[in-house]
Amino acid sequence: VQLQASGGGLVQAGGSLRLSCAASGRTISSDNMGWFRQAPGKERELVAAVTWSAYTYYRDSVKGRFTISRDTAKNTVYLQMNKLKPEDTAVYYCAGDPRGGSLHYPSSYEYWGQGTQVTVSS
């Protein structure tokens, strides 16, 4: 399975970005999919996730600003990020879990994208 993440970039505070995560080699519609981020010197953290049953999870700091979705026809997961803040600056990774483990732990996810840099300037 390969995940290709894209859509990162430099944006001013208050702006928007949409990250895409295109999968190949596997149909991901029945997998839990997550977006994680890692800032320099910090641990990787779950930002948002969508389960095979369409349940969605968001960490508190992004609720109301970020939206995770999936397009099964395109085998792609998206993360729409609005009202970005400087503290959202990080490398963002998409990941997939075909076994239905805990959403919050990186170790639950079996395959990962390469990461895309998001930088929010103040």
N, C-alpha and C positions, 0 to 999 in steps of 0.2 A: 504494500500500500504506500502510495506517495501522496503527501499533502503539499500543495503549493500555495503559500500565503502571499498576499499582495495587498496593496492599497495604503501602506504606511506613507509617512511623509512629515513635513514640517508645516505646522499650522499655528495660527495665533490663538490665544485663549478665547474661548467662545465659539470657535469654529467647529467644523465637522469633518469626519473622515469615515469612509466605509471600507472595512477590511473584508477581503474575500479569501476563502480557503477552498481550493478546488481539489477534489480527490480523484485519484486514478488507481486502478488495480483492484478496487473493491467498491461495492455499492454501500454507501454509508447511511442510508436511510434508517437502518435498524440499529445503528450505533449511537451511543451517547457521544456528543461532540462538545468540546469545551474550547474556550479562548482563555489562555493564561497570559500573564505579563511578568516581566522581570526587569526591575530597575537596577542600576549599578549598585552593588553592595547589599542588595536585598534578595530575599527568597522569591522563588517563582510563586505567584498567587493566581488563584482562579478568579477570572473576571466575570465570566458568564458561561452558562452551559445550557444545552438543550438535549433532553433525553429522547429515546426512540419513541416515547409516547407523547412527545411535544410539551412535556413539562419544561419550564424554563427557570433558571436560577440566575440571580445577579448578586454580586457583592454589594453591600450597602452603599459604598461610595460612588457607585455608578447607576444605582437605581434611578429611573426617570430620565436618564441621559443616554444610556446605551440600550440597544436592542439586538438580540441574537435571533437569527432566522436561518432556515435552510430551504434550498430549492432542490427537491429530489430529482427533478428532470435534469438539472445541471450537475447533480452530485456535488453541490457546493454549499458551504456554510458561510454566513455573513455576520459581521459585527458592525452595526451602524452606531457611530459614536458622535453624539451631539454635545454642545456646550462643553467642549473640552477644556480641561484645566491643566496647568503646568504639572501638577502631581500625577497626571495620566501618562506622563512621559516614561516610556519603557520600550523594550522589545516585546512584541506581541506574538504569541505562538498559538496555533490551533492544534488540537489533538483529538484523537478518537479512541473510544473504548468500546470494543465489541462485546464485552462480557457483562456490562451493566454493573460495574463496581461503584464505589463511592465517587461522587462527582468532584469532591473537593481535593482529592489527593492526586498529585501528578503521577504517582506510581500506579494508579488505576488505568492510566491511558497507555495503550500499546503502540500507537504510532503518532508521530509528531511532524509538523511542518517545520520549515527552516527558520521561521521568525521574520517579522517585519518591524522596522523601527518606526515608532511614533514619537515625535518631538513636538511639544506644545510650548510655545514661547509666551511669556507674560507681557 
